[in-house]
Structure formats: structure tokens, C-alpha cells
Amino acid sequence: MREAVLFALVVAVFVGITAMPGEAPDRVTDGAETVAAGDTVAGRKNAQRDSYAAWVAGTTEVPRAADGHFYADAEVNGSRIGFLVDTGASVVALTGADARAAGLAWSAADIRPVAQGASGPVSGVSVTLDNVTLGGHEARNVAAVIVPDGLPVSLLGQSFLSTIHPVRIEQDRMVLGE
């Protein structure tokens, strides 16, 4: 429903601009993208879909906590999980309890070294999350690791954050999206 309303608004604005006398045609084409010679139709469609998805998602603001970190609740496979937003983490990392809450299962035989931490190797299980949603931002097939022991809070890392443009810090808040 929200997409239909936004689409109708975009169409109304476009019609209004093109119906204006004077320099309206220049205003419409000034913001147009230049397509490089090597671009493919599929590549342009993916870029358009991604930019449209980011536009529809809007911005999500995460306030800085008293400890100086940013914490956010996101949905993983439909389950609400509390995360520390970690721009330095390569992938999403879930505690054992949060992974179980998201419907993920593993056995002790699945556990392997998955990362190098400050205190040495980190053992866990590499997985792909079907869906991660934070605010209006959604990503599918997100790389992640389950760290059954030793991780006090799940980490929202770059495998999700890199799907949002831009990610920036403004004073005491992290702003995701435009």
C-alpha cells in the first residue's frame, strides 16, 4: 500500500513538472543518469530497483546509547533480535539464543573457526539468513555466523549494513539511508 501511494505521488509530481511552462523539460532531464557504454539492461534494472528500494525505505535513526554504542532491534527471519550495530564486523553475528529465536539450528559438529577476534579465533557456524529487516530496510540472503558461546550480544555487521546507502553518524545518532 505504501509503495502504491508513493508511486502515485511520484507520478503526480512528474506530471506537474512536465506540464509547467518554461524550463520544465530541462529540470526533468538534469537529474537523469548517464548510462555507461558497458552497462547492461539487467544491471540498470538492478540499480533502479536498489535505488527505488532505498528511497521507499527512507531513513532509520539509531540513537547513541550511554555506553557510546548504537543498539537497534531488527527482525531476523521474522523474529525480533536486539543488536549492537557494528560497522567493523564483516557479517551479522548471532548469539546462540538469538539464532534459536530466529529458528536456526546447528549441532556441535557444525562449529568451526569463523573469525579472528582480539583474543583469538572465534568458533561458530556460517549461515545465510533468509531475511533481515531494520526500520524500512530489508535484505535477503544475508551472510551471518552463529557464535553459540562467548558473544554477549548479537552484532549487526556489514553483510546487512552494506545494503543500506548511506550509513552515517551525525552527532549522537546513526542515520541509515537517505
N, C-alpha and C positions, 0 to 999 in steps of 0.2 A: 504494500500500500504506500509506504513512504517513497519507494522508488517511482511509483506512478505519479505521485504528487510532485516530486522533484522534476521528473521528466516533463510534466505539463508546464511547470514554471519555466524551465529552460526553453521550451518551445515558445511560450508566450513572450519571453524576453527577446528571443531571436526574431520573432515576427515583428515585435515592436521596433527593434533596431533597424531591420531591413526596410520597414515602412517609413522611417524618418527621412526627411529630405536632407540634401547637402552631402556631408561626408560619411554617411552611414555605411556605404559599401566598404570604405577604407577601414572603418572601425571593425567591421566584421572580419576582414582578412588580416588585419595587423597581428592578431594573436595566433594565426594559423601556423601549424608545424611545417617545417620543410622536411620532406621525405628524402633521405639519402638514397643514392643510386642502388646501394646494396640491400635496401630494406625489402622484405617480403610482405605480401599481403597478410600472411599469418602473423608475422612479427608486429605489424601495425595494429592488427586486431587485438593482439595480446596487450600491447602498450595502451591502447584505448580502453580496453576492459579494466586493466590495472588502475589507470588514472581515474576512470569513472568510479571504480570501487572505492578508491581513496577519497574521492570527492563526496560520495554518498556517506561514507563512514564519518566524515567530519573530524573534529578533534576530540581527543580524550586527554584530560589533565589529571596528573597524579601528583598529589601534594608531597612535599618532603616531610618525612617523619622526624620526630625529635632526635633520633639517633643519626640523622643525616642521610638516611637511605630512602629509597622510594619503594613503597609497597602497593600492590594492586591485587584485587580479586579478579580472576579471569575464569572462563569456563573451558574445561578440557573434556572433550567428548561428552559435553552436556553437564558435567559436574563442576561446581564452584570450588576453586582452589585459591588459596592465599599465596602470593608470590612476592619475593624480593626481586625488583626489576634490576637485572644485572647486565649492563651493556658490555661487560667484559667476558661474559660467558658465551661460548660458541653456540651452544644449543640449550634448549629448555631442559632443566634437570628437576626431576620429581623425587620427593621423598617416597619411601615405601608406602606410607599411609596415604599420601595423596594419589599415588599411582593406583592403589587398590580402590580408592574412592572414585577414580576415573574409569574403573572397570578393566584395568590392566593386570595381567597375571604373569608370573615368572616362577622359575624354580631356582634353587641354589646352583644347579648345574649350568644355568644360563649366565651366571655372574662372571664377568671378565674385567680386566683393566679397561676403563673407558676414557680416562683423562688423567692429567698430571696436575695435582694440586700443590699448594705451598708446602704441605707436609708429606708429599709423596704421591704414589699412584692412587687413583680413585677407582674403586671397583663398582660395577653396575651392569645394567643391561641396556643395550641400544634398542630403541623402539621408534616407531613412527606414530605420531598422534593423528587421529582422523581429523580433529577439528580443535582449534584454539580461538577463543573469542575474548576480546577486551574492548569494552565500550562498543563502538560500531565497527571495530576492526576484527576481521575474521581471516584465518589462514587454515588451509587444509594440508594434510600430509606433512606435518611439522616434525622434523628430526628432534629426538629427545633421548635422554637417558634416565633410567630409574636407578637411584642410588639408595638401596634398601637400608643401609646403615651409615651413620656419621654425617648426614646432611640435615641440619636443623630446620631449614625452610626451603621450599621449592624455589628454583631460580627461573625467571623469565628471561631467556637469553636470545642471542641473535637469530637463531633459526625461526623465531617468531618476530622479533623486533625489526629484522631486515625487510619484512613485508610491509612495513609502515614507513611512509615518507612524508615529511622528515620526522626525526626524533630529536628533540632539542630540550635543553634545560634553560628555563627563564626564571631567574630569582629562586624561589623556593617551590618550583613545580616543574615536572617533566611534561612536556607537551608532545603528544603523539598525533601526527597527521597535521593537515593544514586547516 
